[in-house]
Amino acid sequence: MQVKTAKSPLQAKLEQAIALQSAGETRKASVLFLQVLKAQPDNVYALYSLAAIESNAGNDSLAIKYANRAVAANPGFAQARLARSVILYKLGQFSDALTEVDQALSLQPDLAGAKAHKEAVLIAGKSGIPPAPIAAGPTAQKNLTALKLQDQGKLAEAEQDRGHDAEQEHESKVMP
């Protein structure tokens, strides 16, 4: 008989954040991911997820920092390498994007979307034409204060501010 071990509160929080992200509740998910990072600064899943959230929101300069941290925390995590490649592609850094997608494919040859992304990188790299901007949806709003702090090299403060704004927005919707 197998004994079940109880989930740690941190694991439960991470799973809740992933569920919220999957449901499109990115601001609420961001708050939880940031709480996970406060306890575990190198949590690759929280870093990878925040990179995706920020990139989808159009905050690619902050997204690449999360992606870089995710890859540094676990260089063998193919999804983090693919995410970094996508962000580099959006930033017009095609050579670096190609290196990253090749790394992702060497780690996981059947990684969903990686081959199609590699083709897009190769085409963009040959043509020199940067990718078209991706429109941000209503749940992908930029946090201007976080961006300002991030641009000043204060990533930790940007992360705190991002979480604070999301918490305030959540409270304003919950409280009359």
KAFEN-V339096 format. One record per backbone hydrogen bond with DSSP energy under -0.5 kcal/mol. NH is the residue of the N-H (numbers start at 1). CO is the residue of the C=O. If there is no record, write none. Layout:
nh	co
NH	CO
NH	CO
This chain:
nh	co
12	8
13	9
14	10
15	11
16	12
17	13
18	14
19	15
20	16
21	17
22	18
23	19
24	21
25	20
26	24
29	25
30	26
31	27
32	28
33	29
34	30
35	31
36	32
37	33
38	34
39	35
40	36
43	40
44	42
47	43
48	44
49	45
50	46
51	47
52	48
53	49
54	50
55	51
56	52
57	53
58	55
59	54
60	58
62	59
63	59
64	60
65	61
66	62
67	63
68	64
69	65
70	66
71	67
72	68
73	69
74	70
77	74
78	76
80	77
81	77
82	78
83	79
84	80
85	81
86	82
87	83
88	84
89	85
90	86
91	87
92	89
93	88
94	92
97	93
98	94
99	95
100	96
101	97
102	98
103	99
104	100
105	101
106	102
107	103
108	104
111	108
114	111
115	111
117	113
118	114
119	115
120	116
121	117
122	118
123	119
124	120
125	121
126	122
127	123
128	124
130	128
131	89
135	133
140	137
144	142
147	143
148	144
149	145
150	146
151	147
152	148
153	150
154	149
155	153
158	154
159	155
160	156
161	157
162	158
163	159
164	160
165	161
166	162
167	163
168	164
169	165
170	166
171	167
172	168
173	169
174	170
175	171
